[in-house]
Amino acid sequence: MAMSRAALQSALRRLGRPNAPAKRNFSSSAHDDAHETAKWEKITYLGIATCTILAFYNLSKGHHHFEEPPQYPYLHIRNKEFPWGPDGLFEAKHKDH
Amino acid sequence: MFVWWRDVLRESTLEGHHTKVVQLGPRYGSIPFIVSEVMFLFALFRASSHSSLAPTVEIGGIWPPKGIGVLDPREIPFLNTPIPPSSGAAVTWAHHAILAGKEKRAVYALVATVSLALVSTGFQGMEYYQAPSTISDSIYGSTFSSATGFHGFHVIIGTLFSIICGIRQYLGHLTKEHHVGFEAAAWYWHFVDVVRLFPFVSIYWWGGI
C-alpha cells in the first residue's frame, strides 16, 4: 500500500513537471542556431553589397526626361475640387524639373 | 492602437500571461491575416492585368496607353527589387540570433532589416518623384499607383513592426523560447518582400514594355 502510494506520488510529480527540454512548435531548424546566424549574416552582407553596387550604378546613370504627351482625354484627369486647386500637390515637378 | 498593443506587451512580457496555449492565438491569427493581405494585393495586381491584357479603345487599344511614359524597369524598379529580400535575409539573421541567444547580434540584424526597408521606401519615393505619369493619368496610372502604392504602404507597416521588435529585443523582451511578436513581424516581412516580385514582373516589366 505504502509502495503504491509512493509510486502514485512520483507519477503525479512527473505529470506536474514541464516537459524538458521545451519543444519549439513551428520550428523547422534542426541545425545549430549559431551556425545559421553566421550564415544569414553573410547572406545579408551579400545582399547589402549587391544593392549598394546596383544603387551606385543606377544613380550614376541619371534618369531621362519625358516629353509632355498630347492632351488625350484620359490623361491628366481633373474632376475633383481639391482644396489645393486643380493640380496635385506635387504636380509642379514637371515644370521645374 | 498604441495603448492596445502596449497592454498586450505588458500582459505577455511583464505579467507572463502568454502561456504556450495563449501564444497559439496570435500565431494562428497571423496566418489568416497575412493570407487576407496577399489576397488584397493580388486583387490590385489582377486589376492591372485585367486592364492591360485587353486594353480598351478609349486608351488607344494598347498597353501602356498611348501617350503614357513608363519607367524603364531596369532602372529604379530593378534596383528596388533585391532590397526587400535582402531585408528579409536580415530578419532571418535576427531570428537565428534570437534562437542562438546572441542578443546583440539580433539587435544589429534588426537595425539592418529596418535600414534596408527605409532605403527601399526612399527609392520608391524617388521613383514616384521621377515618374512621368501620376495616379490621374488613365487606367495605367490608377492601377500602377494603387498596386505599387499599397505595396509601399505595407513596406512602411512592416518597417514599423520591425522597429518595435528591434526596440523590444534591445530591452530584452524577446527570449529564445518566447518571441511571438518577432515571429509575426518576420512572417509579415517575408510576405511583403516576396510580394514585391509580383509588381516588378507584371507591372513594371511586362506591363511597361
Interface residues (C-beta under 8 A of the other chain):
Chain A: A22 R24 N25 F26 S27 S29 D32 D33 A34 E36 T37 K39 W40 E41 I43 T44 G47 I48 T50 C51 L54 A55 N58 K61 H63 H64 F66 E67 P69 P70 Y72 Y74 L75 H76 I77 R78 G88 F90 E91 K93
Chain B: K20 R27 E58 I59 G60 P65 K66 G67 I68 G69 D72 E75 I76 F78 L79 P82 I83 P85 S86 S87 A89 A90 T92 W93 H96 A97 L99 A100 G101 K102 R105 A109 A112 L116 V119 F123 Y129 Q130 P132 S133 T134 S136 D137 S138 I139 E177 E183
